[in-house]
Amino acid sequence: MEYLKQIVDYGIIGILVLLSIISVAIAIERIGYYRKVDVLKFSNVKELETDLTRGLHIIATIGANAPYIGLLGTVLGIMLTFYTIGQEGLVDSKKVMVGLALALKATAMGLLVAIPSIFLYNFLLRKVKEKLTFWEVKNGRKRV
């Protein structure tokens, strides 16, 4: 059963770390793109909006789902802790507390991935709105 605990613990944490890397990588790419993009080269505001928002849905999805992935790790960790208690037939408070602490680590990691992802998404969305407003001012049009 110890191998299953390692798989759950490192598997969930590994997935969350990977999602965090993806979220930050997309955000860095988008920030760099926003700095160099010339919005006046676009003749259509919808084309500009599509270009500016490319990849933002991935950051939003990561931010929305990371807490649930962490919660899944917590639930599985607690289930394994209770299974271990049931198999051994005695309650060793040290083993219980260590098992629960390791399980809660997954929830903490989920939140550590979600909070920056949501921040980045909102930050980038604000930059998109700024670029779209600049395009509208320069072209004298309103978005439809």
BELWOSUL-V478710 format. One record per residue. N is the residue number from 1. RES is the residue in one small letter. SS is DSSP state (h for helix, s for strand, l for the rest). PHI is phi in whole degrees, -180 to 180 (* if undefined). Layout:
n & res & ss & phi
N & RES & SS & PHI
N & RES & SS & PHI
This chain:
n & res & ss & phi
1 & m & l & *
2 & e & h & -63
3 & y & h & -64
4 & l & h & -67
5 & k & h & -64
6 & q & h & -67
7 & i & h & -65
8 & v & h & -64
9 & d & h & -63
10 & y & h & -76
11 & g & h & -67
12 & i & h & -66
13 & i & h & -62
14 & g & h & -64
15 & i & h & -62
16 & l & h & -66
17 & v & h & -64
18 & l & h & -61
19 & l & h & -63
20 & s & h & -64
21 & i & h & -63
22 & i & h & -62
23 & s & h & -61
24 & v & h & -67
25 & a & h & -63
26 & i & h & -64
27 & a & h & -63
28 & i & h & -63
29 & e & h & -62
30 & r & h & -66
31 & i & h & -61
32 & g & h & -62
33 & y & h & -66
34 & y & h & -63
35 & r & h & -70
36 & k & h & -103
37 & v & l & -70
38 & d & l & -104
39 & v & h & -68
40 & l & h & -75
41 & k & h & -76
42 & f & l & -89
43 & s & l & -93
44 & n & l & -124
45 & v & h & -67
46 & k & h & -67
47 & e & h & -64
48 & l & h & -63
49 & e & h & -62
50 & t & h & -62
51 & d & h & -66
52 & l & h & -73
53 & t & l & -93
54 & r & l & -58
55 & g & l & 90
56 & l & h & -67
57 & h & h & -64
58 & i & h & -69
59 & i & h & -62
60 & a & h & -63
61 & t & h & -65
62 & i & h & -62
63 & g & h & -62
64 & a & h & -78
65 & n & h & -102
66 & a & h & -58
67 & p & h & -62
68 & y & h & -71
69 & i & h & -66
70 & g & h & -62
71 & l & h & -65
72 & l & h & -60
73 & g & h & -62
74 & t & h & -65
75 & v & h & -62
76 & l & h & -64
77 & g & h & -64
78 & i & h & -68
79 & m & h & -61
80 & l & h & -65
81 & t & h & -63
82 & f & h & -66
83 & y & h & -63
84 & t & h & -63
85 & i & h & -61
86 & g & h & -64
87 & q & h & -71
88 & e & h & -80
89 & g & l & 76
90 & l & l & -136
91 & v & l & -110
92 & d & l & -101
93 & s & h & -60
94 & k & h & -64
95 & k & h & -66
96 & v & h & -64
97 & m & h & -65
98 & v & h & -65
99 & g & h & -64
100 & l & h & -69
101 & a & h & -64
102 & l & h & -66
103 & a & h & -67
104 & l & h & -69
105 & k & h & -60
106 & a & h & -65
107 & t & h & -65
108 & a & h & -60
109 & m & h & -65
110 & g & h & -59
111 & l & h & -70
112 & l & h & -67
113 & v & h & -87
114 & a & h & -69
115 & i & h & -61
116 & p & h & -65
117 & s & h & -64
118 & i & h & -67
119 & f & h & -60
120 & l & h & -62
121 & y & h & -60
122 & n & h & -66
123 & f & h & -61
124 & l & h & -68
125 & l & h & -62
126 & r & h & -64
127 & k & h & -63
128 & v & h & -61
129 & k & h & -62
130 & e & h & -63
131 & k & h & -64
132 & l & h & -66
133 & t & h & -65
134 & f & h & -61
135 & w & h & -61
136 & e & h & -63
137 & v & h & -64
138 & k & h & -71
139 & n & h & -100
140 & g & l & 64
141 & r & l & -125
142 & k & l & -111
143 & r & l & -69
144 & v & l & -100
